[in-house]
Amino acid sequence: IEAQLAYMIEAMIYMQRNRIRAVTVREDRCDQYNRDIQSHLKKTVWNQGGCFSWYLDPNGKNTTMWPGFTWTYILLLRNFDPENYHLIRTDQP
């Protein structure tokens, strides 16, 4: 949670410094990220062995767990990456 909050704060600082009023995730980046996550999750105990748990939705998709080490997640969120977003400037309609 701390890594997520730090990332959001960095995003807001970036927005303020660059006169950005809104950011939305680029669909292609989101889709690729989700494909990568699901690929990694297929190899985990939460998705293997035919177990049923609250981690899996009715279609067997796990949208809850991070498939790697905590430190890799923290590294991924270390810097706000504006290229992953559509940026709407304050002077745009």
C-alpha positions in Angstrom: 0.0 0.0 0.0 2.8 2.4 0.8 4.3 1.9 -2.7 0.9 2.6 -4.3 0.4 5.7 -2.3 4.0 7.0 -3.1 3.3 6.4 -6.8 0.0 8.3 -6.6 1.7 11.2 -4.8 4.5 11.3 -7.4 1.8 11.3 -10.1 0.0 14.2 -8.5 3.3 16.1 -8.2 4.0 15.5 -11.9 0.5 16.6 -12.8 0.9 19.9 -10.8 4.3 20.7 -12.3 3.2 19.9 -15.9 -0.3 21.5 -15.7 -2.0 18.1 -16.1 -5.6 17.9 -14.9 -6.3 14.2 -15.5 -4.5 11.0 -16.4 -6.0 7.8 -17.8 -4.2 4.6 -18.3 -3.4 3.8 -21.9 -5.5 0.8 -22.9 -2.6 -1.0 -24.7 -0.4 -0.7 -21.6 -3.2 -1.9 -19.3 -3.9 -4.9 -21.6 -0.2 -5.9 -21.8 0.2 -5.6 -18.0 -2.8 -7.8 -17.4 -1.6 -10.4 -19.9 1.8 -10.5 -18.2 0.2 -10.8 -14.7 -2.1 -13.6 -15.7 0.7 -15.4 -17.4 2.8 -15.3 -14.2 -0.2 -16.2 -12.0 -0.8 -19.4 -14.0 2.3 -20.8 -12.3 1.4 -20.0 -8.8 -0.3 -22.0 -6.0 -3.3 -19.7 -6.1 -4.1 -20.7 -9.7 -2.9 -24.3 -10.0 -4.2 -27.6 -8.7 -7.9 -27.0 -9.2 -8.3 -25.2 -6.0 -11.3 -22.8 -5.6 -10.7 -19.7 -3.6 -11.9 -16.1 -3.3 -8.8 -15.1 -5.4 -10.5 -16.5 -8.5 -13.5 -14.9 -10.2 -16.2 -17.2 -11.7 -14.2 -17.5 -14.9 -11.0 -18.6 -13.0 -9.2 -15.3 -13.4 -7.1 -14.0 -10.5 -7.4 -10.3 -10.2 -6.3 -10.1 -6.6 -2.8 -11.5 -6.1 0.6 -10.2 -7.1 2.6 -13.1 -8.6 6.1 -11.9 -7.7 8.1 -10.7 -4.8 7.1 -7.6 -2.8 10.3 -5.9 -3.7 9.7 -6.2 -7.4 6.3 -4.6 -7.0 7.9 -1.8 -5.1 10.5 -1.3 -7.8 7.8 -1.2 -10.5 6.1 1.6 -8.6 9.3 3.5 -7.7 8.8 6.2 -10.5 5.6 7.6 -12.1 5.8 6.7 -15.8 3.8 9.3 -17.8 4.3 7.4 -21.0 1.8 4.8 -19.7 -1.0 7.3 -19.5 -3.0 9.7 -21.6 -2.3 13.1 -20.2 -5.0 15.8 -20.3 -3.6 19.2 -19.8 -5.4 22.0 -18.0 -5.7 24.0 -21.3 -7.4 21.2 -23.1 -11.2 20.9 -23.3 
